[in-house]
Amino acid sequence: MIHRARLTRFAWLSIAAALSTMALKSTAYLLTGSVGLLSDALESGVNLAAAILALIVLTVVARPPDEEHAYGHEKAAYFSSGAEGAFILIAASVIAYKAAERLISPVPLQQLDLGLVISVVASIINLIVAQVLKRVGHSARSIVLEADARHLMTDVWSSGAILVGVALVALTHWEPLDSLVAMGAAVGIAAAGIGLIRRSIFGLMDTGLPDEDVDTVRSILAGFQPQGVRYHALRTRQSGARSFVSMHIQVPGGWSVQRGHDLLETIEDQVREVVPSATVFTHIEPIEDPASWKDQKLDRADSSDPPQSKATN
């Protein structure tokens, strides 16, 4: 896995791509006067703002834990992806407004051949960079780079639709088609922005690990049951690229401290092997003690509550 501090170089790659594609698409718009190509250029401007924000956030995320942030700075990543989603929604609104304005007052398009060639080159740049960011983001479990990659791929698809629309305008000479295609692109762009905001909200709400990861942890714990070991209060959450897993392990009360400690070390090692970048918290309890059954819920049960059945796990 790539070290967190080195991920910023991919943000610089995204910034370079945004600058180059924004220049190319702006040139294509100035040559043609196409509102569709204008929407493409505006989205590249959003890409640039998002890439700069990603660079800042990746720098923050790479900082080691400190006294005020003992669990690290990973959650800053969700602010980046959420802000990027907001940027996308703003761009979609501007595109829709410009398209509606041009639909009411159509303008003849010019030099479409050259404009289309320039836009195709810009889209190829975005496609290559998006694939690089997607691969690195998945490998490093970086929601910042994954969001940037998703945004760039949205740009690629919307650019493709816009290019098809502009090409049809060149063939049919029906100028309103340019505005209609731009409106369709605005809808698709807005949907991508809403998806990013939704994912960021879930991340900030301490969403648990995917079901397949939790099931894998449960299967690991089940392997220790023949030794008389049980567990409860298994909880998980995600924070950027880091995962947190906590559980209470119940063992026979006659076990020595060393034997219990060795068991927990084994369990923690196995969980870390299957859950990348996981921080694992374990708490050992004697299975015969009724008090050890009172903390299965997030808030510890009242002392007057009867103990839960030991057949739970």
C-alpha positions in Angstrom: 0.0 0.0 0.0 1.2 3.5 -0.8 2.2 5.6 2.2 -0.4 8.2 3.1 2.0 11.1 2.8 2.9 10.1 -0.8 -0.8 10.3 -2.0 -0.5 14.1 -2.4 1.5 13.6 -5.6 -1.7 12.1 -7.2 -3.6 15.3 -6.1 -0.9 17.3 -8.0 -1.6 15.0 -11.0 -5.3 15.8 -10.8 -4.5 19.5 -10.6 -2.3 19.4 -13.7 -5.1 17.4 -15.6 -7.7 20.0 -14.5 -5.6 22.9 -15.6 -4.9 21.4 -19.0 -8.4 20.2 -19.7 -9.9 23.5 -18.6 -7.7 25.4 -21.0 -8.5 23.0 -23.9 -12.2 23.0 -23.3 -12.4 26.7 -22.9 -10.6 27.1 -26.2 -13.1 24.7 -27.7 -16.0 26.8 -26.4 -14.5 30.1 -27.6 -14.0 28.6 -31.1 -17.5 27.1 -31.4 -19.8 29.1 -29.1 -21.4 25.8 -28.0 -23.1 25.9 -24.6 -22.5 22.2 -24.3 -18.7 22.8 -24.6 -19.1 25.7 -22.2 -20.6 23.3 -19.6 -17.7 21.0 -20.2 -15.3 23.8 -19.5 -17.1 24.8 -16.3 -16.9 21.3 -15.0 -13.2 21.3 -15.5 -13.1 24.4 -13.4 -14.9 22.4 -10.7 -12.3 19.7 -11.2 -9.6 22.2 -10.5 -11.2 23.4 -7.3 -11.8 19.9 -6.1 -8.3 18.8 -6.9 -6.8 21.7 -4.9 -9.1 20.8 -1.9 -8.0 17.2 -2.3 -4.4 18.2 -2.0 -5.1 20.2 1.2 -7.1 17.3 2.7 -4.6 14.6 1.8 -1.9 16.7 3.6 -4.1 16.8 6.7 -5.0 13.1 6.5 -1.3 12.2 6.3 -0.6 13.9 9.7 0.2 11.4 12.5 -2.2 11.2 15.5 -1.6 13.9 18.2 -3.0 14.7 21.6 -6.1 16.4 20.2 -6.7 13.8 17.5 -5.6 10.5 19.1 -7.3 8.5 16.3 -5.7 10.4 13.5 -7.1 12.9 11.0 -8.8 10.4 8.5 -12.2 12.0 8.8 -11.0 15.1 7.0 -11.4 13.0 3.9 -15.2 13.1 4.2 -15.2 16.9 4.2 -13.2 16.8 0.9 -15.6 14.4 -0.9 -18.6 16.2 0.5 -17.3 19.6 -0.7 -16.5 18.1 -4.1 -20.1 16.9 -4.3 -21.3 20.4 -3.5 -19.0 21.8 -6.2 -20.5 19.4 -8.7 -24.0 20.5 -7.8 -23.1 24.1 -8.3 -21.6 23.3 -11.7 -24.7 21.4 -12.7 -26.9 24.4 -11.7 -24.8 26.8 -13.8 -24.8 24.4 -16.8 -28.6 24.0 -16.6 -29.1 27.8 -16.4 -26.8 28.5 -19.4 -28.4 25.7 -21.4 -31.9 27.1 -20.7 -30.8 30.6 -21.6 -29.3 29.4 -24.9 -32.4 27.3 -25.6 -34.5 30.4 -25.5 -32.0 32.4 -27.6 -30.1 29.9 -29.9 -26.8 31.0 -31.3 -25.2 29.5 -34.5 -22.2 27.3 -33.8 -18.9 27.7 -35.5 -15.7 25.7 -36.2 -17.2 22.6 -34.7 -14.7 20.2 -36.3 -11.7 21.9 -34.5 -13.7 22.3 -31.3 -14.6 18.6 -31.2 -11.0 17.5 -31.7 -9.8 19.7 -28.9 -12.5 18.4 -26.6 -11.7 14.8 -27.4 -8.1 15.3 -26.4 -9.2 16.8 -23.1 -11.5 13.9 -22.4 -8.7 11.4 -23.1 -6.5 13.2 -20.5 -9.3 13.0 -18.0 -9.9 9.3 -18.7 -6.3 8.4 -18.2 -6.0 10.4 -14.9 -9.3 9.0 -13.6 -8.1 5.5 -14.1 -4.8 6.2 -12.3 -6.7 7.9 -9.3 -9.2 5.1 -9.2 -6.5 2.4 -9.0 -4.5 4.2 -6.3 -7.5 5.3 -4.4 -8.8 1.7 -4.2 -5.4 0.4 -3.2 -4.8 3.0 -0.5 -8.5 3.1 0.6 -8.5 6.9 0.0 -12.0 8.3 -0.3 -10.4 11.6 -1.4 -8.8 10.0 -4.5 -11.7 7.8 -5.2 -14.1 10.8 -5.1 -11.7 12.7 -7.5 -11.6 9.7 -9.8 -15.4 9.3 -9.8 -15.7 13.0 -10.5 -13.3 12.8 -13.5 -15.1 9.8 -14.9 -18.4 11.7 -14.6 -16.7 14.4 -16.6 -15.6 11.9 -19.2 -19.1 10.5 -19.6 -20.8 13.9 -19.7 -18.1 15.1 -22.2 -18.9 12.1 -24.4 -22.6 12.9 -24.4 -21.9 16.6 -25.1 -19.5 15.7 -28.0 -22.2 13.5 -29.5 -24.7 16.3 -29.2 -22.4 18.9 -30.8 -21.6 16.4 -33.6 -25.3 16.0 -34.2 -25.7 19.7 -34.3 -23.0 19.9 -37.0 -24.8 17.3 -39.0 -28.4 18.5 -38.5 -27.8 22.3 -38.0 -30.5 22.2 -35.3 -29.0 24.5 -32.6 -31.5 23.7 -29.8 -30.0 20.2 -29.6 -26.8 21.7 -28.1 -28.8 23.1 -25.2 -30.8 19.9 -24.7 -27.6 17.8 -24.5 -26.1 20.3 -22.0 -29.3 19.9 -19.8 -29.0 16.2 -19.9 -25.3 16.4 -18.9 -26.3 18.7 -16.0 -28.7 16.1 -14.6 -26.0 13.4 -14.8 -23.5 15.6 -13.1 -25.9 16.5 -10.3 -26.6 12.9 -9.6 -22.9 12.2 -9.2 -22.6 15.2 -6.8 -25.5 13.9 -4.7 -23.8 10.5 -4.5 -20.6 12.0 -3.2 -22.4 14.0 -0.6 -24.4 11.0 0.5 -21.3 8.9 1.0 -19.6 11.7 3.0 -22.5 12.0 5.3 -22.5 8.2 6.0 -18.8 8.4 6.7 -19.2 11.2 9.2 -22.0 9.2 10.9 -19.5 6.4 11.7 -20.9 3.9 9.3 -19.9 0.3 10.1 -17.7 -1.9 8.0 -19.2 -3.7 5.0 -21.2 -6.8 5.8 -18.6 -9.1 4.2 -15.9 -7.7 6.5 -18.0 -8.2 9.6 -18.9 -11.7 8.6 -15.2 -12.5 8.2 -14.5 -11.2 11.7 -17.4 -13.4 13.0 -16.0 -16.5 11.3 -12.6 -15.8 12.9 -14.2 -15.6 16.4 -16.3 -18.7 15.8 -13.1 -20.6 15.3 -12.2 -20.2 19.0 -15.5 -21.5 20.4 -14.2 -25.1 20.8 -11.8 -23.6 23.5 -14.8 -22.3 25.5 -14.4 -18.8 24.1 -17.5 -16.6 23.4 -17.8 -13.0 22.3 -20.3 -10.1 22.2 -20.4 -6.3 21.7 -18.8 -6.6 18.3 -18.8 -3.1 16.8 -17.1 -1.7 13.8 -16.8 1.7 12.1 -14.9 3.4 9.3 -12.9 6.6 9.3 -11.5 7.3 5.9 -9.0 4.6 5.1 -8.9 3.3 8.7 -11.2 0.7 10.2 -12.0 0.2 13.9 -13.1 -3.1 15.3 -13.9 -3.7 19.0 -15.3 -6.7 20.8 -15.6 -8.3 24.3 -14.1 -11.8 24.5 -15.4 -14.1 27.2 -13.2 -17.0 28.5 -13.4 -19.4 31.4 -12.6 -17.6 34.6 -9.9 -20.1 35.6 -7.6 -19.0 32.7 -4.4 -17.2 33.6 -3.8 -13.6 32.6 -1.1 -14.8 30.2 -3.3 -17.3 28.5 -6.1 -14.7 28.0 -3.6 -12.1 26.7 -2.1 -14.6 24.2 -5.7 -15.4 23.0 -6.4 -11.7 22.4 -3.1 -11.2 20.6 -4.0 -14.0 18.3 -7.5 -12.7 17.6 -6.3 -9.2 17.0 -3.6 -10.4 14.6 -6.1 -12.5 12.6 -8.6 -9.6 12.3 -5.9 -7.2 11.1 -4.9 -9.7 8.4 -8.4 -9.7 6.9 -9.4 -6.0 7.6 -6.9 -3.6 6.0 -5.7 -0.7 8.2 -7.7 -2.0 11.1 -7.3 -0.8 14.7 -8.6 -3.7 16.9 -9.8 -3.2 20.5 -10.5 -6.3 22.7 -11.7 -6.6 26.2 -11.5 -9.9 28.1 -14.1 -11.1 30.6 -14.8 -14.2 32.7 -17.7 -16.0 31.1 -19.2 -17.1 34.5 -19.5 -13.5 35.8 -23.0 -12.1 35.3 -21.6 -8.6 35.0 -19.8 -9.6 31.8 -23.2 -9.9 30.1 -24.3 -6.4 30.9 -22.4 -4.5 28.2 -23.7 -6.1 25.0 -25.5 -2.8 24.2 -23.8 0.5 23.5 -24.9 1.7 26.9 -24.1 -0.7 29.8 -27.2 -2.3 31.2 -28.5 -1.3 34.6 -27.2 -3.5 37.4 -30.7 -4.6 38.2 -31.2 -6.1 34.7 -31.0 -9.9 34.5 -28.0 -11.3 32.7 -28.4 -12.3 29.0 -28.5 -16.0 28.1 -25.1 -17.4 27.6 -26.4 -19.1 24.4 -26.3 -15.8 22.6 -23.0 -16.6 20.9 
